[in-house]
Amino acid sequence: MRISTAAPLALAAATALAGSLLATAPASAASHQGGPHLGKIQYDSPGKGTRTNTSLNAEYVDLHNNGKSGLQLKGYRLKDDTGYTYTFPAFTVAAGKTVRIHTGKGRNAGAHVYWNRGSYVWNNTGDRARLFKPSGALLDSCSWGKGSGVKVCH
């Protein structure tokens, strides 16, 4: 009886491939297991795009903390594809809670922070929101094409 070495080699190759795929999983996959991730994005403010503060604040990104403890967001950055960047001030989002980042002007309070811009950030025909740690490491990203004006990322 001859013993083939092909089966053990195939198993070793499959195991190595699976390990390399897991090692290169996107940042968004890791965020589901705990920590911050992008949620709902209202990229097209409802109604006419009047650039009033009310209209600007109806454009927003929700950031959810899936972790088991509060997360200090100071220095975290939210960016779009053209480079507009919101850098979080000292702000803690509790475990299991969401903070909403509004485009317009306002006073940071409760679960709402404000970019304090006078123009829209997110492109209605397609864009990408990316969340970075203060170190510069990408934590999560979410993109969309032309659509309904709302994207639910996770």
C-alpha positions in Angstrom: 0.0 0.0 0.0 1.4 3.4 -1.1 0.7 6.4 1.1 0.1 9.6 -0.8 1.7 12.9 0.4 -0.7 15.0 -1.7 -3.5 15.1 0.9 -1.4 16.4 3.8 0.2 19.0 1.4 -3.2 20.2 0.2 -4.4 20.5 3.8 -1.3 22.5 4.7 -1.7 24.8 1.7 -5.4 25.4 2.5 -4.5 26.1 6.2 -1.8 28.6 5.2 -4.2 30.4 2.8 -6.9 30.6 5.4 -4.5 32.1 7.9 -3.3 34.7 5.4 -6.9 35.7 4.6 -7.7 36.1 8.2 -4.6 38.2 8.8 -5.6 40.6 6.1 -9.2 41.0 7.1 -10.4 44.6 6.7 -10.5 47.0 9.6 -14.3 47.0 9.5 -14.4 43.3 10.3 -12.4 43.9 13.5 -14.7 46.7 14.6 -17.7 44.4 14.8 -16.0 42.5 17.6 -15.7 45.5 19.9 -14.9 49.2 19.6 -16.0 52.0 17.3 -17.5 51.5 13.8 -19.4 53.6 11.3 -23.2 53.2 11.4 -25.9 55.2 9.6 -24.7 57.9 7.3 -27.2 60.6 6.1 -25.1 61.8 3.1 -27.8 63.7 1.4 -29.6 66.2 3.7 -33.4 65.7 3.3 -35.2 68.4 1.3 -33.5 71.1 -0.7 -29.8 71.7 -0.3 -30.1 75.2 1.1 -26.9 75.2 3.1 -28.8 76.6 6.1 -27.4 75.3 9.4 -30.5 73.1 9.8 -29.9 71.5 6.4 -26.2 71.1 7.1 -26.9 69.4 10.5 -29.3 67.0 8.7 -26.2 65.6 7.0 -24.5 63.3 9.6 -22.5 60.2 10.4 -23.3 57.9 13.3 -20.3 56.3 15.1 -21.2 53.4 17.3 -19.1 52.0 20.2 -19.5 48.3 20.2 -17.0 47.9 23.0 -17.6 46.9 26.6 -16.4 50.2 28.0 -16.5 53.9 27.2 -14.2 55.1 24.5 -12.3 58.4 24.6 -12.4 59.7 21.0 -10.0 62.6 21.4 -7.8 62.7 18.3 -9.9 60.1 16.3 -10.5 61.4 12.7 -13.4 61.1 10.3 -12.5 61.7 6.7 -14.2 61.7 3.3 -12.5 60.9 0.0 -11.6 64.5 -0.9 -9.8 65.1 2.4 -12.4 66.9 4.6 -11.4 65.9 8.1 -13.3 66.0 11.4 -11.0 65.5 14.4 -12.7 64.6 17.6 -12.2 66.8 20.7 -12.1 65.2 24.1 -15.4 63.2 23.9 -16.3 59.9 25.4 -18.9 57.6 23.8 -20.3 55.1 26.3 -20.2 51.3 25.7 -23.0 50.3 23.3 -23.9 53.9 22.5 -23.7 56.1 19.4 -22.5 59.6 18.8 -23.8 61.6 15.8 -21.3 63.8 13.9 -23.3 66.7 12.3 -21.8 68.7 9.4 -23.1 72.1 10.5 -22.6 74.3 13.5 -23.7 73.5 17.1 -22.5 72.9 20.6 -21.2 69.4 21.4 -23.5 67.8 23.9 -24.9 64.5 24.8 -24.7 62.2 21.8 -24.1 65.0 19.2 -20.9 66.6 18.0 -20.6 69.3 15.3 -18.1 69.7 12.5 -18.9 73.4 12.4 -18.8 73.7 8.6 -20.7 76.0 6.3 -20.9 73.6 3.4 -21.7 69.9 2.9 -19.1 67.2 3.2 -20.5 64.0 1.8 -21.0 63.6 -2.0 -24.5 62.5 -3.0 -23.2 60.7 -6.1 -20.6 58.6 -4.2 -18.1 59.0 -1.4 -16.4 57.1 1.4 -16.3 57.8 5.1 -13.2 56.6 6.9 -12.5 56.5 10.6 -8.9 56.7 11.8 -7.3 56.2 15.3 -5.1 59.1 16.6 -2.1 56.9 15.5 -3.4 57.1 11.9 -4.5 53.4 11.7 -7.7 52.9 9.7 -10.5 51.5 11.9 -13.4 51.4 9.5 -14.6 52.7 6.2 -17.9 52.8 4.4 -18.6 53.8 0.8 -21.6 54.4 -1.4 -22.6 55.3 -4.9 -25.6 57.4 -6.0 -28.6 56.2 -4.0 -31.3 57.2 -1.6 -29.2 59.6 0.5 -28.8 57.2 3.4 -26.2 54.4 3.9 -26.3 52.0 6.8 -22.8 50.7 7.0 -23.0 47.8 9.5 
